[in-house]
Amino acid sequence: MKISSQPVVPQRVSVIIPTYNYGHFLPATLDSVISQPAPDLEIVVVDDGSTDTTKKVLEPYRPKIKYVFQENAGLSAARNKGLENSTGEFILLLDADDLLGPNLIEKQTEFLRKNPHIDICVCENKLFSETTDDGNPKISGQWNLYHTALDVHLCFLNIAPPHAFFFRRQAVLNSECFDSSVDTCADYDFWLRAAVKGYIPIANPSATVYYRRHPDSMSADSSSQYSFDAIMHARVADLLQKHPDFPRYRRIEGLLAFSAGALRTAEGMQRIHRDDWQSLLELVENLLKHELKSLSLNNFDWNILATLFYLRIANVLIRPSFRSHKAARKLKTTLQSFVHSVTGDSSKLRFLLSILSSTLARGSMFTYEKKEAKHLLPKYVKRRLFIHV
């Protein structure tokens, strides 16, 4: 299903804010938008059947917003309704409890204007749970903003919250709308489908948004989050199978990224004693067994992306609960065969040196990837992992 196309107003920015019983958060969120120095700003608030004080809270803001009410249908349906009622050339999705950083819209808009070949950009994101007396977020952490190969990182897990993304209207009009069957991960699902169509997010590190952590947020329930993550891993696997040219030029890294992400979720499920972790392990084993065999490795050089995701896979599979599983043993064999094909021989030392070389390589690209790999590499060596050491 695609959203209906509204007449587009050039240069206009439409900020879409779905809300359900978040009236206590809305003023701060709206203020962070209204304070943006944007010449043509459209704010669409979709009230998804709220039963709290939302309508009353919004009264002072009504002259500055477009208010849309619908019976409760879920976050994805509310986002789709907002898109249908928006007219901007540029779109920003903002959850009702999050905040925009200073000059965020100006910086994101300028980035896309200077890069007409880019349709989606993504910025830095800071985490917070509390604010100061004057309403500024007290920073408690951040999501790393990877600066390149974001189509590969999307194969691993979601790379940023919705409001960190900023995109041209054509990207959503040419892709299917948000899927209401996966509300918690519908934004991730959309970025993936858009990336497959060629709308790959590009990093804009000059802008910042803030993501609020609190007990009522959808990501707070770890068991439910694992369930939605598992659904998304299955969708990534399906996309990889249906689109053998995705990620373009980085197919191997994408397959390893998917495997690392699915195994990360499986590990979390196993830790809280959920039996369905084994299904994810089997999904990884089946996909890699079929996909790696069909790839040409003639021009493939082991790189930091392959290193990072390989180390993530290895550090999960060495755990006792995984090591004894039949699918894990099959996956080990598949990876051994793959590594042998990459190195040209079965030299443990040669492969270890290639990992070390890619991890320590100089250069400004892949900064966060190198940092994570350096953290994982000692564990790989110390635990005498299952394949090469």
N, C-alpha and C positions, 0 to 999 in steps of 0.2 A: 504494500500500500504506500502511495506517495501523498504528500500533503498538497492541498490545492495551492495554486500559485496566485499570490496577491500582486497587484501593481507595485513594482519596486521603485522606491525613492532613492536615487543615487546619493551616495555618501552618508545616508542615514544609518545609524546604529540602533538595532533593536535588541534590548535587553529583556529576556524572557525569564520571569520569576514564577515558578509553580509553588504553591503553598498549600499545606494541609495542617491546620491547627498549630501553626507556628507564629501566631500573632505576636507573641512576646519577643520574637527575634526580628520581625519585619522592619521596625523603625530603623534599627542600625543598618540592616541590609540595604534598605531604600536610600538612606542618607549617604551610604558609600557610593551609590550610583548617581544620585542627584548632584553630589558635589563634584562629579567629573566634569572637566572643562571640554565638553563635546558640543559642537555647534548645532547638531541635529540629532537629538536623543529621543528614542521612543521606548518607554518602559511598559511592558505588558505583564501584568500580574494576573495569573490564572489561579483562582480560588477553587481548589479541588474539593468542594463540599465541606469546608471547615465548619466546625460546631463551636469553636472557641470565640475569642474576641476579635478575630481577623477583620471582619467588616468594620467594626468600630475603630480599630487601630488604623485602618486605611483611609478613613474619612478625611483627615487633614491632607492626605496625599492625592486625593482623587483628581484635582486639577492638573497634576503632573504625570498621571499614569493612565493607562488604558486597562480598566478592570473588567475581567471576564470571569463569570461564575459557571461552574458545571457541577453536576452531581458527582460524588466521589467515584473516580474511575482509575486512580493511580497516577504515579509520577510521570510515566511515559505518556499516557493519554493527555495529561496536563501540559507537558512540553509540546506535544503535537498540536494541541489547541492553541498554545501560544504562538507557534510557528504560523498557523493558519491565520492568526489575527495580527501578524506583524507585517511590516512593509519595508524594513530596512535592507540595504544592500549588504550590510554586515550584521552578523548574529552573535550574541553572547548569551549563554545559558547560565543562569545564576540561581542556585538553590536558596531558599528563604532564610537559611541560618548562616550563610557565608558572607564574606566581605570582599570588595574590590580594593586594590591598593591605589595609592595616589596616582592620578594621571594614567591609570591602566588603559582606559579606552583610547586615549590619545596615542599612547605608545603602541598599542596593538594595531590600531587603524593605520598609523604611519608606517608600520612594518609591512603591512599588506599593500599599501599604496606604493611603496618603494620596490616591492617585489611582486609585480603583476602576475608572475608565473606561479605564485604560491596561493593556495586557496584556504589553508588552515594553518594557523600558528598556535603555539602553546608556550606559556610563560612559567616563571618560577612560582612555587606555591609554599607558603608558610603555614604551619599548624598552630592553632591556639585553642584554649579552652575558656580563658577569662579575658576580660578587657580592663583597661585602666579606668580611672574615674572620668576621663574625658573621652572614653569610647575607643581608644586604640587597642588593638589586640596584643596580648602578652604572648610573644612567640615561644612555643614549646618544642619546635622541631620543624622539619621540612621534608617534602618529597624531592628526591634528586631530579633535576631536570637534565635529562640526557640531551646532548647537543646535536646528535646526528643519528642516522639509521633508526629513526623512530618507528618505522614499519616493522623492523626486527623486534624492537622492545615491546611493541604491541602484541607480538606473538607470545611474549612471556606473561605479562599482566598489563593492567591498565597503567598508563604513564602519568596521569594527572587527573584532578577532579574536573567536573564539567566547566566551571567558570575560568579555568586556566586556558581553555581553548577559545579561539576567536576565528570566525570563518565567514567566507563569502556565502551569500544566499544560494548561489548556484550549486555549491557542494551538497547542500541538503536537498535541493530540488531534484538533483540528479541521482540521489540515493534514496532508498526506502526510509520511511520515518522511523521513529523510535518504537521498539518492540515492547508492547505492554506485558508480555509474558515473562520478561526478565527485568522488572523495575529497578532492582538494585544495581544491575550491571548494564542497563540499557544504553548508557552513554558510551561505555567501552565497546559494546556490540556495534554501535553506530560508527565509532571511529575506525573499527576494524573493517566494516563493510565499505566505508568511504575510502580507506587506504587501498583496498583491493581494486577499487575503481580508479585509482591513481591520485586520490586526494590525500596525500601523505602529510601529516603534521610536520611543521618545521619549527625549531626552537627559536624563541625570542627572549633571551635572558634579561632584557632591559626592563621587563614589566613583572609585576608581582600581584598575586591574589592571596587571600587568607581562607583557610578551611577550618571550620569550627568542629572541634571534637566535644561531644557531650553524650550522656547516657541514652538519649532518645534518637540519636542519629542512626541511620539505616545500617551503617558499617559497624555499630557497636556490638551486635550479636555475632560472635565469631562462628558459631555453628551454622547459622543461616547464611553468613557471608561465604563460608566454605561451600555450601550447597549451590549458591549462585555462581561462585568461581568454577565449580565443577561443570556446570552447564556451559559456561563460557569456554572452558578448555575443550569441551566436545565440539563447540561451534568453531573454534580456531582450527581444530583437527579437520573438520569438514571443509572449511575454507581452503586449507592447505592442500587437501586432496583434490578439490574441484578447480583450484587455480595453481597449476604446477609452475607458473612463472612468478609466484608471489612468495616471499618478497623478491622483487626483481634484483638480480645481481647478487643477492645475499640469501639464496635459498637454503643453503646448509646452516647458516647462522639462525635463520628463522625456524628451522626444524629443531635445532638444539634449544633455542629460546622457548619454543612451545613445550618441549620435553621438560625443561627445567622448571617452568611455571606450573605445569601439571603435577610434577613430583613434589614441588613445594607445597601445593595444596593438599596432596595426598599425605604428606608428612604431618601437616596440621590436623587433618582428619584422624590419622592414626593416633596422634598425641591425645586427642579427646575421646578416644575409644569408639570411633565410628568405623563400621565394617566396610563402608563403601569406598574407602581409600584404595582398596585393591583394584577396583574398576578403573580408576585413573592410571594406576601402574600398568594395567593391561592395555589401556588405550595408547599409552606412550610406546610400549613395546611393539604393538601391532603397527602403529604408524611408522616408526623408525625402520622396522624390519622391511617394510615395503618401499618406503620413499628413498632411503639412503642407497639402496641397491641400484636405483634407476638414475642416479646422478653421475655426471661426469666430474672427475676430480683432477683433470689434467692441469687446469689453471688455478687450482685452489691452494692458497697459501694460508697456513694456520695464522689466525689473527687474534686480536684482543677480544673481539665479540665471541668468536668460537671458544676461546679460552675461558671467558667468564661463564658462559652457559654450560660448558663441559664441567667446570669445577663445581657449579651448582648441582648438576646432575650427580656427580661423583660423591659429593658430601651428603647427599640424601641416601643414595644406594648403599653406602657402606654401613648404615645403621642396621643393627641386628634384625629388626622387624622386617626390613626390606631384603636383606642379604639372603635370607633363607627362602624367599618367595620364588616360585617357579618362573613367573614373568620377569622378575629381577635378574635371574640367572640368564634368561634368554636375552634380555636387554644388554647385559654385560657382554655376551657373545657378539651381539650386533655391533656394539661400540668398539670392541676389540678388532673386529673385522674392518670397521670404518677407519680406525686409527692406523691400522696396518696399510690400508689403501692410501692414506694421506702421507705417511712417512716413507712408504716404499719398502720398509722392512719392519721387523718386529722389535726394533731396538727400544728398550725402555728409556735409556739415557737420552737418545735422540729426541724422543717425544717430550720428555721432561724439559729438555733444553729449549725446545720450540715453545713450550708453555711459558717458561721463564723469560725467554726473549720477548714474546709478545706482551707480557705483563710489565716488563721494565722498559719497553721501548719509549723513547722520548717523543715529544710532540704535544701540541695543545689539544688534539682531537681525542675523544674517548676518555676524558679526564675521570669521570665518575666510574666508568667501566674498569679502568686501571686500578683505581682505589679499591673497588670491591674485589677485584681479582687478587690484589696483593693481600687482602684480608683472608681470602679463601685458600690461597696457595700453601701457606704453612700447614693448614689442616690437611690438605691433600697429601703433603709429604709426611707429616707427623703420624697420621693414622695408617700409613702404608696402604693407600686405597687399592681397591679391588682390581685395577687393570694394569698399572705400569710400575708402581714403586715396590 
